[in-house]
């Protein structure tokens, strides 16, 4: 961008120097024809006015074009930000849902383990009681009867 700016400034400076050096020729009256009418005017000033006018029109066009591009870029940035926010909200929602699901699974697993533990404890107690009964019966058989 800097090189382009320097080239434009150099072109303007060169045109200005050319006009200043040739000012007497620029203001010399010349017969001009528009096709349907003719009049006398300084050709250099007319051409200079046309160059300046076209340069201003071009500069205005470039300003409008660049502002349009900037507005489009800003609109796209806002849309991207909105999409990013939506994605972050969805991700947060998924994490919350995952946390809830894992918590409920953990609760269910904990209840199942507790139930299994109680059932295992009961089975162990039953086996201990059964073994105690068997040992008592064996002890009774081992004792002599009078």
N, CA, C and O atoms as a GROMACS GRO file, in nm:
protein
  584
    1UNK      N    1   0.084  -0.120   0.000
    1UNK     CA    2   0.000   0.000   0.000
    1UNK      C    3   0.087   0.125   0.000
    1UNK      O    4   0.052   0.223  -0.065
    2UNK      N    5   0.197   0.124   0.069
    2UNK     CA    6   0.282   0.242   0.074
    2UNK      C    7   0.340   0.275  -0.062
    2UNK      O    8   0.346   0.392  -0.101
    3UNK      N    9   0.383   0.173  -0.136
    3UNK     CA   10   0.440   0.196  -0.268
    3UNK      C   11   0.335   0.259  -0.360
    3UNK      O   12   0.366   0.352  -0.435
    4UNK      N   13   0.213   0.210  -0.354
    4UNK     CA   14   0.105   0.265  -0.435
    4UNK      C   15   0.082   0.412  -0.400
    4UNK      O   16   0.064   0.495  -0.490
    5UNK      N   17   0.081   0.443  -0.272
    5UNK     CA   18   0.062   0.582  -0.229
    5UNK      C   19   0.174   0.672  -0.281
    5UNK      O   20   0.150   0.783  -0.328
    6UNK      N   21   0.297   0.624  -0.272
    6UNK     CA   22   0.411   0.702  -0.321
    6UNK      C   23   0.403   0.722  -0.472
    6UNK      O   24   0.437   0.830  -0.523
    7UNK      N   25   0.358   0.620  -0.545
    7UNK     CA   26   0.344   0.634  -0.691
    7UNK      C   27   0.238   0.739  -0.724
    7UNK      O   28   0.258   0.822  -0.813
    8UNK      N   29   0.126   0.736  -0.654
    8UNK     CA   30   0.020   0.834  -0.677
    8UNK      C   31   0.068   0.975  -0.645
    8UNK      O   32   0.045   1.068  -0.722
    9UNK      N   33   0.135   0.991  -0.530
    9UNK     CA   34   0.188   1.122  -0.493
    9UNK      C   35   0.291   1.171  -0.595
    9UNK      O   36   0.293   1.290  -0.629
   10UNK      N   37   0.376   1.082  -0.644
   10UNK     CA   38   0.474   1.119  -0.746
   10UNK      C   39   0.404   1.164  -0.875
   10UNK      O   40   0.445   1.262  -0.937
   11UNK      N   41   0.299   1.091  -0.915
   11UNK     CA   42   0.226   1.128  -1.037
   11UNK      C   43   0.161   1.265  -1.022
   11UNK      O   44   0.164   1.345  -1.115
   12UNK      N   45   0.103   1.293  -0.906
   12UNK     CA   46   0.041   1.424  -0.882
   12UNK      C   47   0.147   1.534  -0.883
   12UNK      O   48   0.126   1.641  -0.940
   13UNK      N   49   0.262   1.508  -0.820
   13UNK     CA   50   0.370   1.607  -0.818
   13UNK      C   51   0.423   1.632  -0.959
   13UNK      O   52   0.450   1.747  -0.996
   14UNK      N   53   0.439   1.525  -1.039
   14UNK     CA   54   0.487   1.541  -1.176
   14UNK      C   55   0.388   1.622  -1.260
   14UNK      O   56   0.428   1.709  -1.337
   15UNK      N   57   0.258   1.593  -1.245
   15UNK     CA   58   0.156   1.667  -1.319
   15UNK      C   59   0.155   1.815  -1.277
   15UNK      O   60   0.142   1.904  -1.362
   16UNK      N   61   0.169   1.840  -1.147
   16UNK     CA   62   0.172   1.978  -1.098
   16UNK      C   63   0.293   2.052  -1.154
   16UNK      O   64   0.282   2.167  -1.199
   17UNK      N   65   0.409   1.988  -1.153
   17UNK     CA   66   0.530   2.051  -1.207
   17UNK      C   67   0.513   2.079  -1.356
   17UNK      O   68   0.552   2.185  -1.405
   18UNK      N   69   0.455   1.984  -1.430
   18UNK     CA   70   0.433   2.002  -1.572
   18UNK      C   71   0.341   2.122  -1.599
   18UNK      O   72   0.367   2.202  -1.688
   19UNK      N   73   0.233   2.133  -1.519
   19UNK     CA   74   0.139   2.244  -1.536
   19UNK      C   75   0.207   2.376  -1.504
   19UNK      O   76   0.190   2.473  -1.578
   20UNK      N   77   0.284   2.382  -1.395
   20UNK     CA   78   0.350   2.507  -1.356
   20UNK      C   79   0.451   2.550  -1.463
   20UNK      O   80   0.457   2.667  -1.499
   21UNK      N   81   0.530   2.455  -1.514
   21UNK     CA   82   0.630   2.488  -1.614
   21UNK      C   83   0.569   2.532  -1.748
   21UNK      O   84   0.628   2.612  -1.820
   22UNK      N   85   0.451   2.481  -1.779
   22UNK     CA   86   0.388   2.513  -1.908
   22UNK      C   87   0.262   2.597  -1.892
   22UNK      O   88   0.173   2.590  -1.978
   23UNK      N   89   0.251   2.676  -1.785
   23UNK     CA   90   0.130   2.753  -1.759
   23UNK      C   91   0.095   2.850  -1.872
   23UNK      O   92  -0.023   2.863  -1.904
   24UNK      N   93   0.190   2.918  -1.932
   24UNK     CA   94   0.152   3.010  -2.041
   24UNK      C   95   0.087   2.936  -2.158
   24UNK      O   96  -0.005   2.989  -2.221
   25UNK      N   97   0.132   2.816  -2.187
   25UNK     CA   98   0.071   2.738  -2.296
   25UNK      C   99  -0.068   2.690  -2.254
   25UNK      O  100  -0.160   2.684  -2.335
   26UNK      N  101  -0.080   2.654  -2.127
   26UNK     CA  102  -0.208   2.604  -2.077
   26UNK      C  103  -0.318   2.709  -2.087
   26UNK      O  104  -0.433   2.676  -2.116
   27UNK      N  105  -0.284   2.834  -2.065
   27UNK     CA  106  -0.389   2.937  -2.066
   27UNK      C  107  -0.405   3.006  -2.202
   27UNK      O  108  -0.485   3.098  -2.215
   28UNK      N  109  -0.329   2.961  -2.301
   28UNK     CA  110  -0.343   3.020  -2.436
   28UNK      C  111  -0.478   2.980  -2.494
   28UNK      O  112  -0.511   2.861  -2.496
   29UNK      N  113  -0.556   3.076  -2.542
   29UNK     CA  114  -0.687   3.043  -2.598
   29UNK      C  115  -0.673   2.964  -2.728
   29UNK      O  116  -0.586   2.992  -2.811
   30UNK      N  117  -0.762   2.865  -2.744
   30UNK     CA  118  -0.761   2.779  -2.861
   30UNK      C  119  -0.905   2.760  -2.905
   30UNK      O  120  -0.993   2.748  -2.820
   31UNK      N  121  -0.932   2.756  -3.037
   31UNK     CA  122  -1.069   2.729  -3.080
   31UNK      C  123  -1.103   2.582  -3.053
   31UNK      O  124  -1.029   2.493  -3.094
   32UNK      N  125  -1.213   2.557  -2.984
   32UNK     CA  126  -1.257   2.421  -2.950
   32UNK      C  127  -1.392   2.394  -3.014
   32UNK      O  128  -1.476   2.484  -3.025
   33UNK      N  129  -1.413   2.269  -3.056
   33UNK     CA  130  -1.540   2.231  -3.119
   33UNK      C  131  -1.602   2.117  -3.039
   33UNK      O  132  -1.535   2.021  -3.003
   34UNK      N  133  -1.730   2.130  -3.013
   34UNK     CA  134  -1.805   2.024  -2.944
   34UNK      C  135  -1.889   1.944  -3.044
   34UNK      O  136  -1.968   1.859  -3.002
   35UNK      N  137  -1.875   1.968  -3.171
   35UNK     CA  138  -1.952   1.901  -3.275
   35UNK      C  139  -2.068   1.984  -3.319
   35UNK      O  140  -2.089   2.000  -3.440
   36UNK      N  141  -2.145   2.037  -3.228
   36UNK     CA  142  -2.261   2.120  -3.263
   36UNK      C  143  -2.235   2.268  -3.235
   36UNK      O  144  -2.312   2.355  -3.277
   37UNK      N  145  -2.127   2.297  -3.163
   37UNK     CA  146  -2.093   2.438  -3.134
   37UNK      C  147  -1.942   2.448  -3.122
   37UNK      O  148  -1.874   2.351  -3.092
   38UNK      N  149  -1.891   2.570  -3.145
   38UNK     CA  150  -1.748   2.591  -3.123
   38UNK      C  151  -1.730   2.720  -3.045
   38UNK      O  152  -1.808   2.814  -3.056
   39UNK      N  153  -1.623   2.720  -2.967
   39UNK     CA  154  -1.592   2.838  -2.887
   39UNK      C  155  -1.442   2.840  -2.862
   39UNK      O  156  -1.372   2.742  -2.889
   40UNK      N  157  -1.394   2.951  -2.810
   40UNK     CA  158  -1.252   2.967  -2.781
   40UNK      C  159  -1.232   2.959  -2.631
   40UNK      O  160  -1.298   3.029  -2.553
   41UNK      N  161  -1.137   2.871  -2.591
   41UNK     CA  162  -1.105   2.855  -2.448
   41UNK      C  163  -0.964   2.798  -2.439
   41UNK      O  164  -0.912   2.744  -2.536
   42UNK      N  165  -0.901   2.811  -2.322
   42UNK     CA  166  -0.766   2.754  -2.306
   42UNK      C  167  -0.777   2.601  -2.297
   42UNK      O  168  -0.836   2.547  -2.203
   43UNK      N  169  -0.719   2.531  -2.396
   43UNK     CA  170  -0.726   2.385  -2.404
   43UNK      C  171  -0.658   2.319  -2.284
   43UNK      O  172  -0.708   2.220  -2.232
   44UNK      N  173  -0.546   2.373  -2.241
   44UNK     CA  174  -0.473   2.317  -2.127
   44UNK      C  175  -0.556   2.317  -2.001
   44UNK      O  176  -0.556   2.219  -1.926
   45UNK      N  177  -0.627   2.427  -1.975
   45UNK     CA  178  -0.710   2.437  -1.854
   45UNK      C  179  -0.828   2.341  -1.864
   45UNK      O  180  -0.866   2.278  -1.766
   46UNK      N  181  -0.886   2.330  -1.984
   46UNK     CA  182  -0.998   2.236  -2.003
   46UNK      C  183  -0.952   2.093  -1.977
   46UNK      O  184  -1.018   2.018  -1.906
   47UNK      N  185  -0.837   2.056  -2.036
   47UNK     CA  186  -0.785   1.920  -2.016
   47UNK      C  187  -0.746   1.896  -1.871
   47UNK      O  188  -0.769   1.788  -1.816
   48UNK      N  189  -0.688   1.998  -1.808
   48UNK     CA  190  -0.651   1.986  -1.666
   48UNK      C  191  -0.776   1.968  -1.580
   48UNK      O  192  -0.776   1.886  -1.488
   49UNK      N  193  -0.880   2.043  -1.610
   49UNK     CA  194  -1.006   2.028  -1.536
   49UNK      C  195  -1.064   1.888  -1.556
   49UNK      O  196  -1.116   1.827  -1.462
   50UNK      N  197  -1.056   1.837  -1.681
   50UNK     CA  198  -1.105   1.700  -1.706
   50UNK      C  199  -1.024   1.596  -1.628
   50UNK      O  200  -1.082   1.504  -1.571
   51UNK      N  201  -0.893   1.610  -1.624
   51UNK     CA  202  -0.808   1.516  -1.547
   51UNK      C  203  -0.842   1.523  -1.398
   51UNK      O  204  -0.858   1.420  -1.334
   52UNK      N  205  -0.852   1.644  -1.345
   52UNK     CA  206  -0.885   1.659  -1.203
   52UNK      C  207  -1.024   1.603  -1.175
   52UNK      O  208  -1.043   1.532  -1.076
   53UNK      N  209  -1.120   1.634  -1.261
   53UNK     CA  210  -1.257   1.582  -1.243
   53UNK      C  211  -1.260   1.429  -1.246
   53UNK      O  212  -1.324   1.367  -1.161
   54UNK      N  213  -1.192   1.369  -1.343
   54UNK     CA  214  -1.189   1.222  -1.352
   54UNK      C  215  -1.118   1.161  -1.231
   54UNK      O  216  -1.157   1.055  -1.181
   55UNK      N  217  -1.014   1.229  -1.184
   55UNK     CA  218  -0.942   1.181  -1.065
   55UNK      C  219  -1.033   1.185  -0.943
   55UNK      O  220  -1.032   1.093  -0.861
   56UNK      N  221  -1.111   1.292  -0.931
   56UNK     CA  222  -1.204   1.301  -0.817
   56UNK      C  223  -1.314   1.195  -0.826
   56UNK      O  224  -1.352   1.135  -0.725
   57UNK      N  225  -1.365   1.172  -0.947
   57UNK     CA  226  -1.467   1.068  -0.965
   57UNK      C  227  -1.408   0.932  -0.930
   57UNK      O  228  -1.472   0.852  -0.860
   58UNK      N  229  -1.287   0.904  -0.976
   58UNK     CA  230  -1.221   0.777  -0.944
   58UNK      C  231  -1.198   0.763  -0.794
   58UNK      O  232  -1.222   0.656  -0.737
   59UNK      N  233  -1.152   0.871  -0.730
   59UNK     CA  234  -1.129   0.867  -0.585
   59UNK      C  235  -1.260   0.841  -0.510
   59UNK      O  236  -1.262   0.763  -0.414
   60UNK      N  237  -1.369   0.905  -0.553
   60UNK     CA  238  -1.499   0.882  -0.489
   60UNK      C  239  -1.544   0.737  -0.510
   60UNK      O  240  -1.594   0.674  -0.417
   61UNK      N  241  -1.525   0.686  -0.631
   61UNK     CA  242  -1.562   0.546  -0.659
   61UNK      C  243  -1.482   0.451  -0.570
   61UNK      O  244  -1.538   0.356  -0.514
   62UNK      N  245  -1.353   0.476  -0.558
   62UNK     CA  246  -1.268   0.390  -0.474
   62UNK      C  247  -1.311   0.398  -0.326
   62UNK      O  248  -1.308   0.298  -0.256
   63UNK      N  249  -1.349   0.518  -0.281
   63UNK     CA  250  -1.393   0.533  -0.142
   63UNK      C  251  -1.522   0.455  -0.118
   63UNK      O  252  -1.536   0.387  -0.016
   64UNK      N  253  -1.616   0.464  -0.212
   64UNK     CA  254  -1.742   0.390  -0.198
   64UNK      C  255  -1.715   0.240  -0.203
   64UNK      O  256  -1.771   0.163  -0.124
   65UNK      N  257  -1.630   0.198  -0.295
   65UNK     CA  258  -1.597   0.056  -0.309
   65UNK      C  259  -1.532   0.002  -0.182
   65UNK      O  260  -1.567  -0.105  -0.134
   66UNK      N  261  -1.435   0.077  -0.129
   66UNK     CA  262  -1.367   0.033  -0.008
   66UNK      C  263  -1.462   0.032   0.112
   66UNK      O  264  -1.454  -0.059   0.195
   67UNK      N  265  -1.550   0.130   0.122
   67UNK     CA  266  -1.645   0.130   0.234
   67UNK      C  267  -1.740   0.012   0.223
   67UNK      O  268  -1.779  -0.047   0.324
   68UNK      N  269  -1.779  -0.024   0.101
   68UNK     CA  270  -1.864  -0.142   0.082
   68UNK      C  271  -1.792  -0.267   0.127
   68UNK      O  272  -1.851  -0.353   0.193
   69UNK      N  273  -1.666  -0.278   0.091
   69UNK     CA  274  -1.587  -0.396   0.132
   69UNK      C  275  -1.575  -0.400   0.284
   69UNK      O  276  -1.588  -0.506   0.344
   70UNK      N  277  -1.549  -0.285   0.345
   70UNK     CA  278  -1.537  -0.281   0.491
   70UNK      C  279  -1.668  -0.318   0.560
   70UNK      O  280  -1.667  -0.388   0.661
   71UNK      N  281  -1.780  -0.270   0.506
   71UNK     CA  282  -1.910  -0.305   0.565
   71UNK      C  283  -1.937  -0.454   0.551
   71UNK      O  284  -1.988  -0.518   0.643
   72UNK      N  285  -1.903  -0.512   0.434
   72UNK     CA  286  -1.920  -0.656   0.416
   72UNK      C  287  -1.832  -0.734   0.513
   72UNK      O  288  -1.875  -0.832   0.572
   73UNK      N  289  -1.709  -0.689   0.530
   73UNK     CA  290  -1.617  -0.756   0.623
   73UNK      C  291  -1.669  -0.747   0.766
   73UNK      O  292  -1.660  -0.844   0.841
   74UNK      N  293  -1.724  -0.632   0.803
   74UNK     CA  294  -1.779  -0.615   0.938
   74UNK      C  295  -1.902  -0.706   0.957
   74UNK      O  296  -1.918  -0.767   1.062
   75UNK      N  297  -1.987  -0.713   0.855
   75UNK     CA  298  -2.105  -0.799   0.862
   75UNK      C  299  -2.064  -0.945   0.875
   75UNK      O  300  -2.121  -1.019   0.956
   76UNK      N  301  -1.965  -0.986   0.797
   76UNK     CA  302  -1.918  -1.124   0.806
   76UNK      C  303  -1.856  -1.152   0.941
   76UNK      O  304  -1.875  -1.261   0.997
   77UNK      N  305  -1.782  -1.057   0.996
   77UNK     CA  306  -1.721  -1.075   1.128
   77UNK      C  307  -1.829  -1.091   1.234
   77UNK      O  308  -1.815  -1.173   1.326
   78UNK      N  309  -1.938  -1.013   1.223
   78UNK     CA  310  -2.048  -1.026   1.318
   78UNK      C  311  -2.115  -1.162   1.305
   78UNK      O  312  -2.148  -1.225   1.405
   79UNK      N  313  -2.136  -1.208   1.181
   79UNK     CA  314  -2.197  -1.338   1.160
   79UNK      C  315  -2.108  -1.449   1.215
   79UNK      O  316  -2.157  -1.543   1.277
   80UNK      N  317  -1.978  -1.438   1.192
   80UNK     CA  318  -1.884  -1.538   1.244
   80UNK      C  319  -1.886  -1.538   1.396
   80UNK      O  320  -1.885  -1.644   1.459
   81UNK      N  321  -1.890  -1.419   1.456
   81UNK     CA  322  -1.895  -1.411   1.602
   81UNK      C  323  -2.024  -1.472   1.656
   81UNK      O  324  -2.023  -1.542   1.758
   82UNK      N  325  -2.136  -1.447   1.586
   82UNK     CA  326  -2.263  -1.506   1.628
   82UNK      C  327  -2.257  -1.658   1.618
   82UNK      O  328  -2.304  -1.728   1.708
   83UNK      N  329  -2.198  -1.710   1.509
   83UNK     CA  330  -2.185  -1.855   1.494
   83UNK      C  331  -2.093  -1.912   1.601
   83UNK      O  332  -2.119  -2.020   1.655
   84UNK      N  333  -1.985  -1.840   1.632
   84UNK     CA  334  -1.892  -1.887   1.736
   84UNK      C  335  -1.962  -1.891   1.871
   84UNK      O  336  -1.945  -1.986   1.947
   85UNK      N  337  -2.041  -1.787   1.902
   85UNK     CA  338  -2.114  -1.784   2.028
   85UNK      C  339  -2.214  -1.898   2.036
   85UNK      O  340  -2.226  -1.963   2.139
   86UNK      N  341  -2.286  -1.921   1.925
   86UNK     CA  342  -2.381  -2.031   1.921
   86UNK      C  343  -2.311  -2.165   1.941
   86UNK      O  344  -2.361  -2.250   2.014
   87UNK      N  345  -2.196  -2.184   1.876
   87UNK     CA  346  -2.122  -2.310   1.891
   87UNK      C  347  -2.074  -2.328   2.035
   87UNK      O  348  -2.078  -2.438   2.089
   88UNK      N  349  -2.028  -2.219   2.097
   88UNK     CA  350  -1.984  -2.228   2.237
   88UNK      C  351  -2.101  -2.262   2.329
   88UNK      O  352  -2.085  -2.339   2.423
   89UNK      N  353  -2.218  -2.203   2.302
   89UNK     CA  354  -2.336  -2.234   2.384
   89UNK      C  355  -2.376  -2.380   2.366
   89UNK      O  356  -2.410  -2.448   2.464
   90UNK      N  357  -2.371  -2.428   2.243
   90UNK     CA  358  -2.405  -2.569   2.219
   90UNK      C  359  -2.305  -2.661   2.287
   90UNK      O  360  -2.343  -2.764   2.343
   91UNK      N  361  -2.177  -2.624   2.283
   91UNK     CA  362  -2.075  -2.706   2.348
   91UNK      C  363  -2.096  -2.707   2.498
   91UNK      O  364  -2.082  -2.811   2.563
   92UNK      N  365  -2.128  -2.590   2.555
   92UNK     CA  366  -2.157  -2.583   2.699
   92UNK      C  367  -2.278  -2.669   2.732
   92UNK      O  368  -2.280  -2.739   2.834
   93UNK      N  369  -2.380  -2.663   2.648
   93UNK     CA  370  -2.500  -2.742   2.668
   93UNK      C  371  -2.466  -2.891   2.665
   93UNK      O  372  -2.514  -2.969   2.748
   94UNK      N  373  -2.383  -2.930   2.567
   94UNK     CA  374  -2.344  -3.072   2.558
   94UNK      C  375  -2.266  -3.116   2.680
   94UNK      O  376  -2.286  -3.226   2.731
   95UNK      N  377  -2.176  -3.029   2.730
   95UNK     CA  378  -2.101  -3.064   2.850
   95UNK      C  379  -2.193  -3.077   2.970
   95UNK      O  380  -2.177  -3.168   3.052
   96UNK      N  381  -2.290  -2.987   2.981
   96UNK     CA  382  -2.386  -2.997   3.092
   96UNK      C  383  -2.466  -3.125   3.082
   96UNK      O  384  -2.488  -3.194   3.181
   97UNK      N  385  -2.510  -3.157   2.961
   97UNK     CA  386  -2.586  -3.280   2.940
   97UNK      C  387  -2.501  -3.402   2.971
   97UNK      O  388  -2.548  -3.498   3.032
   98UNK      N  389  -2.374  -3.399   2.928
   98UNK     CA  390  -2.283  -3.510   2.957
   98UNK      C  391  -2.261  -3.524   3.106
   98UNK      O  392  -2.259  -3.635   3.159
   99UNK      N  393  -2.245  -3.410   3.175
   99UNK     CA  394  -2.225  -3.414   3.320
   99UNK      C  395  -2.348  -3.474   3.389
   99UNK      O  396  -2.335  -3.556   3.480
  100UNK      N  397  -2.467  -3.432   3.346
  100UNK     CA  398  -2.590  -3.485   3.404
  100UNK      C  399  -2.602  -3.635   3.378
  100UNK      O  400  -2.637  -3.712   3.467
  101UNK      N  401  -2.573  -3.675   3.254
  101UNK     CA  402  -2.581  -3.817   3.218
  101UNK      C  403  -2.482  -3.899   3.301
  101UNK      O  404  -2.516  -4.004   3.355
  102UNK      N  405  -2.358  -3.850   3.309
  102UNK     CA  406  -2.257  -3.922   3.387
  102UNK      C  407  -2.295  -3.928   3.535
  102UNK      O  408  -2.273  -4.030   3.601
  103UNK      N  409  -2.351  -3.820   3.586
  103UNK     CA  410  -2.393  -3.820   3.727
  103UNK      C  411  -2.503  -3.923   3.751
  103UNK      O  412  -2.498  -3.998   3.849
  104UNK      N  413  -2.602  -3.927   3.661
  104UNK     CA  414  -2.710  -4.025   3.678
  104UNK      C  415  -2.658  -4.167   3.661
  104UNK      O  416  -2.700  -4.257   3.734
  105UNK      N  417  -2.566  -4.189   3.566
  105UNK     CA  418  -2.506  -4.322   3.549
  105UNK      C  419  -2.428  -4.362   3.673
  105UNK      O  420  -2.434  -4.476   3.717
  106UNK      N  421  -2.355  -4.266   3.730
  106UNK     CA  422  -2.279  -4.293   3.851
  106UNK      C  423  -2.373  -4.329   3.966
  106UNK      O  424  -2.345  -4.421   4.043
  107UNK      N  425  -2.484  -4.255   3.978
  107UNK     CA  426  -2.581  -4.283   4.083
  107UNK      C  427  -2.639  -4.424   4.066
  107UNK      O  428  -2.650  -4.501   4.162
  108UNK      N  429  -2.676  -4.457   3.941
  108UNK     CA  430  -2.731  -4.591   3.916
  108UNK      C  431  -2.628  -4.699   3.947
  108UNK      O  432  -2.661  -4.801   4.008
  109UNK      N  433  -2.504  -4.677   3.904
  109UNK     CA  434  -2.398  -4.774   3.929
  109UNK      C  435  -2.374  -4.788   4.078
  109UNK      O  436  -2.352  -4.898   4.129
  110UNK      N  437  -2.378  -4.675   4.149
  110UNK     CA  438  -2.357  -4.678   4.293
  110UNK      C  439  -2.469  -4.757   4.362
  110UNK      O  440  -2.443  -4.836   4.453
  111UNK      N  441  -2.593  -4.736   4.317
  111UNK     CA  442  -2.706  -4.810   4.374
  111UNK      C  443  -2.692  -4.958   4.344
  111UNK      O  444  -2.717  -5.041   4.432
  112UNK      N  445  -2.653  -4.993   4.221
  112UNK     CA  446  -2.635  -5.135   4.185
  112UNK      C  447  -2.524  -5.198   4.269
  112UNK      O  448  -2.537  -5.311   4.314
  113UNK      N  449  -2.415  -5.124   4.288
  113UNK     CA  450  -2.305  -5.178   4.369
  113UNK      C  451  -2.349  -5.197   4.514
  113UNK      O  452  -2.315  -5.296   4.578
  114UNK      N  453  -2.426  -5.101   4.563
  114UNK     CA  454  -2.475  -5.112   4.701
  114UNK      C  455  -2.568  -5.233   4.715
  114UNK      O  456  -2.558  -5.308   4.812
  115UNK      N  457  -2.657  -5.251   4.617
  115UNK     CA  458  -2.747  -5.367   4.618
  115UNK      C  459  -2.667  -5.496   4.610
  115UNK      O  460  -2.696  -5.592   4.682
  116UNK      N  461  -2.568  -5.500   4.521
  116UNK     CA  462  -2.484  -5.619   4.507
  116UNK      C  463  -2.408  -5.646   4.635
  116UNK      O  464  -2.394  -5.760   4.678
  117UNK      N  465  -2.358  -5.539   4.697
  117UNK     CA  466  -2.285  -5.553   4.821
  117UNK      C  467  -2.375  -5.610   4.931
  117UNK      O  468  -2.335  -5.698   5.007
  118UNK      N  469  -2.498  -5.559   4.940
  118UNK     CA  470  -2.593  -5.611   5.040
  118UNK      C  471  -2.625  -5.757   5.013
  118UNK      O  472  -2.631  -5.838   5.105
  119UNK      N  473  -2.647  -5.790   4.886
  119UNK     CA  474  -2.678  -5.929   4.850
  119UNK      C  475  -2.560  -6.019   4.882
  119UNK      O  476  -2.578  -6.130   4.934
  120UNK      N  477  -2.438  -5.973   4.853
  120UNK     CA  478  -2.318  -6.051   4.883
  120UNK      C  479  -2.301  -6.067   5.033
  120UNK      O  480  -2.265  -6.176   5.080
  121UNK      N  481  -2.326  -5.962   5.109
  121UNK     CA  482  -2.317  -5.971   5.256
  121UNK      C  483  -2.418  -6.071   5.310
  121UNK      O  484  -2.388  -6.151   5.398
  122UNK      N  485  -2.540  -6.066   5.255
  122UNK     CA  486  -2.643  -6.160   5.299
  122UNK      C  487  -2.603  -6.304   5.265
  122UNK      O  488  -2.622  -6.395   5.346
  123UNK      N  489  -2.547  -6.323   5.145
  123UNK     CA  490  -2.505  -6.457   5.105
  123UNK      C  491  -2.391  -6.507   5.193
  123UNK      O  492  -2.387  -6.625   5.228
  124UNK      N  493  -2.300  -6.418   5.227
  124UNK     CA  494  -2.190  -6.457   5.316
  124UNK      C  495  -2.244  -6.494   5.453
  124UNK      O  496  -2.201  -6.592   5.513
  125UNK      N  497  -2.340  -6.415   5.505
  125UNK     CA  498  -2.400  -6.446   5.634
  125UNK      C  499  -2.471  -6.582   5.629
  125UNK      O  500  -2.460  -6.663   5.721
  126UNK      N  501  -2.544  -6.604   5.519
  126UNK     CA  502  -2.612  -6.733   5.505
  126UNK      C  503  -2.512  -6.848   5.502
  126UNK      O  504  -2.533  -6.952   5.564
  127UNK      N  505  -2.402  -6.828   5.430
  127UNK     CA  506  -2.298  -6.933   5.423
  127UNK      C  507  -2.233  -6.953   5.559
  127UNK      O  508  -2.204  -7.067   5.597
  128UNK      N  509  -2.208  -6.844   5.632
  128UNK     CA  510  -2.148  -6.856   5.765
  128UNK      C  511  -2.244  -6.931   5.857
  128UNK      O  512  -2.203  -7.019   5.932
  129UNK      N  513  -2.373  -6.896   5.851
  129UNK     CA  514  -2.472  -6.965   5.935
  129UNK      C  515  -2.481  -7.113   5.897
  129UNK      O  516  -2.492  -7.200   5.984
  130UNK      N  517  -2.476  -7.139   5.768
  130UNK     CA  518  -2.483  -7.278   5.721
  130UNK      C  519  -2.361  -7.355   5.768
  130UNK      O  520  -2.373  -7.469   5.815
  131UNK      N  521  -2.244  -7.293   5.755
  131UNK     CA  522  -2.121  -7.360   5.801
  131UNK      C  523  -2.125  -7.380   5.952
  131UNK      O  524  -2.080  -7.483   6.003
  132UNK      N  525  -2.177  -7.284   6.024
  132UNK     CA  526  -2.186  -7.297   6.170
  132UNK      C  527  -2.280  -7.412   6.206
  132UNK      O  528  -2.252  -7.489   6.298
  133UNK      N  529  -2.391  -7.422   6.133
  133UNK     CA  530  -2.485  -7.531   6.161
  133UNK      C  531  -2.420  -7.666   6.130
  133UNK      O  532  -2.436  -7.762   6.206
  134UNK      N  533  -2.349  -7.673   6.018
  134UNK     CA  534  -2.281  -7.798   5.982
  134UNK      C  535  -2.177  -7.833   6.086
  134UNK      O  536  -2.167  -7.949   6.127
  135UNK      N  537  -2.098  -7.734   6.131
  135UNK     CA  538  -1.995  -7.760   6.234
  135UNK      C  539  -2.061  -7.803   6.366
  135UNK      O  540  -2.009  -7.890   6.435
  136UNK      N  541  -2.173  -7.741   6.400
  136UNK     CA  542  -2.241  -7.780   6.525
  136UNK      C  543  -2.293  -7.923   6.514
  136UNK      O  544  -2.284  -7.999   6.610
  137UNK      N  545  -2.347  -7.959   6.399
  137UNK     CA  546  -2.397  -8.096   6.380
  137UNK      C  547  -2.282  -8.195   6.384
  137UNK      O  548  -2.295  -8.303   6.441
  138UNK      N  549  -2.169  -8.158   6.323
  138UNK     CA  550  -2.053  -8.248   6.325
  138UNK      C  551  -1.999  -8.260   6.467
  138UNK      O  552  -1.954  -8.368   6.508
  139UNK      N  553  -2.004  -8.152   6.541
  139UNK     CA  554  -1.958  -8.154   6.677
  139UNK      C  555  -2.048  -8.244   6.763
  139UNK      O  556  -2.001  -8.316   6.851
  140UNK      N  557  -2.180  -8.236   6.736
  140UNK     CA  558  -2.274  -8.322   6.808
  140UNK      C  559  -2.250  -8.467   6.775
  140UNK      O  560  -2.260  -8.551   6.864
  141UNK      N  561  -2.220  -8.500   6.653
  141UNK     CA  562  -2.193  -8.639   6.613
  141UNK      C  563  -2.061  -8.687   6.671
  141UNK      O  564  -2.046  -8.805   6.704
  142UNK      N  565  -1.966  -8.596   6.683
  142UNK     CA  566  -1.835  -8.636   6.733
  142UNK      C  567  -1.841  -8.662   6.883
  142UNK      O  568  -1.756  -8.737   6.932
  143UNK      N  569  -1.933  -8.607   6.956
  143UNK     CA  570  -1.943  -8.629   7.100
  143UNK      C  571  -2.013  -8.765   7.123
  143UNK      O  572  -2.109  -8.801   7.056
  144UNK      N  573  -1.958  -8.838   7.222
  144UNK     CA  574  -2.024  -8.967   7.253
  144UNK      C  575  -2.154  -8.943   7.327
  144UNK      O  576  -2.166  -8.851   7.407
  145UNK      N  577  -2.253  -9.029   7.299
  145UNK     CA  578  -2.383  -9.018   7.363
  145UNK      C  579  -2.385  -9.107   7.484
  145UNK      O  580  -2.343  -9.222   7.468
  146UNK      N  581  -2.429  -9.072   7.604
  146UNK     CA  582  -2.434  -9.159   7.721
  146UNK      C  583  -2.551  -9.253   7.728
  146UNK      O  584  -2.562  -9.330   7.824
   0.00000   0.00000   0.00000
